Amino acid sequence: MEIEALGRAGNVQLARDLGRKFPGLLIQGDTLRILLSDLEEEAPESFALETVRDWIATYEELMAQRGLRLPY
């Protein structure tokens, strides 16, 4: 997989998978976990919370597959 870094702002990076037409955002794992905590408190029944839970689960699975320690 080849990724082209296009820009950075704080803990967020704009990046493009060279196999894709449009870039996406790379969000640090600890930042994503903070978002999850905020949504659990502020919007416990939201679609956004379920989406972030799915993202976190995928992040944790991929980190485990590569033997990487979680930042939280």
Buried (B, 14 or more C-beta within 10 A) or exposed (E): EEBEEEEEEEEEBBBBEEEEEEBEEEBEBEBBBEBBEEBEEEEEEEEEBEEBEEBBEEBBEEBEEEEEEEEE
